[in-house]
Amino acid sequence: MAASRYSLEETQVVTNSDGGNGYTAERFQTAFSQSKHQVLNQLDAYHVAQGVNRAFPKEEKGYKKAVRQALKVHDLDAFKLQVDTYESTLEDPKQIEKVQRFRQYILHNWSRIYDWREVVSDCPKDARKLGAMESHQRQVSFRMKKRGMHWSAAGGEAMVKIKQGIQNQTLRPAYLANQQRSTRKQRDVKKGIRVAALLRQPTRASIGAKQGRIPLYEAHSSAMGYLVKSF
């Protein structure tokens, strides 16, 4: 899809994924194969941090901090030492299993844990590191996934543009400029929006019809007596 829209022959492509099925480094290399540069694929920082927190639920005796440092400096021996030492202190089978799964996940993806800026030869001076995939993806995926939703290509692209406009705070100016409304018309639109918001407010539950009675034997000079005579 990218190759059919963009010319990437001279582009250094850097990708980010959790390493799951369908999101391996080989898949990205194939998808952007037109680039003459090797396609770099990093292990997503969010999933690495999530794995650390699950394997080390408590900051106990500095193991979690040491593992994070080993991952940061890409020290495989230090990583293995800290994980193995921590596992030897555990007795709960479930927690031991979590640590073993974490170790296997990191070792399987060890070659993808790096900062792309330290790998490319001509990295721009103002280049930024890749952020966590989930935090950026959620800006678009929220309210577009799950709950049986289905989007056509045109509808999905339109919704992404709207979400992008909201995130960049450019949607409202673009919409108003396209409408070419006068100041008075804009006030009318705002008034209509306020009225619509009021109509959407929850209503109070009905308490039913009120009941009462009119006594028949009251002094004719009293207020109730005058009411009875009027009937």
C-alpha positions, 0 to 999 in steps of 0.5 A: 500500500505504501509503495503504491502511494509514495516513492521511498527509494531514498527514504530511511524507514523506521518502524515500531511494533510489539513483535506480535504475529503479523508485525515482525521485522520481516513483514515491515522489510517486505512492506517497504522493500522499495527503500534501498536502506534496511528497514529498521524495526524497534520493539515498542517501548510501551510493551517493554515497560509493560513486560517489566511491570508485570514481571517485577510487580514491586520495586524490590531490592532494586531488581526492576531498576537494574533490569531497566538500566540493562535494557537502556544500555543494551547489556544482555549479560546484565539483563540475564543476571538480574532476571535469573537472580530475581527468579531464584528468590521467587516461590509463587509458580504464577510469578515465576511463569511471568518472569520466564515469559518476560525473559523469553519475550525480551531475548526473542526481540533483543536485536530490536531493542535500540534507539534508531538514532544510534543506528543510522549513519546520517541521523538528523541533529534534531531527530526525535526518538520513537514514542510508545506505539499505543499512546499515538495509535489510541489518538486515532483508534479510540472510537473507531475500533471494537463495538462492531464498527466497520468503516469504508475506505472513504469513511475511515479516511474522513474520520481519521482526518477529523481526529487529526484536526481535533488533536492538532486543533485545526478542525474548527478553523478549517470547518468555519473557513470552509462554511464562509459564514458571517459573524451573525450566522456563526452566533446563530449556529452557536445558539443552536448548539447550546439549545441542542445541548440543553435538550440532551440533558437528562429529564427528571422522573415523573412523580405522577398526578397529584391527588387532593380532596375538597371537603363538602361540609365546610362553613360557607364563609370559608374559602373552601365553602366558597369553592364548594358553592361555585360547583 
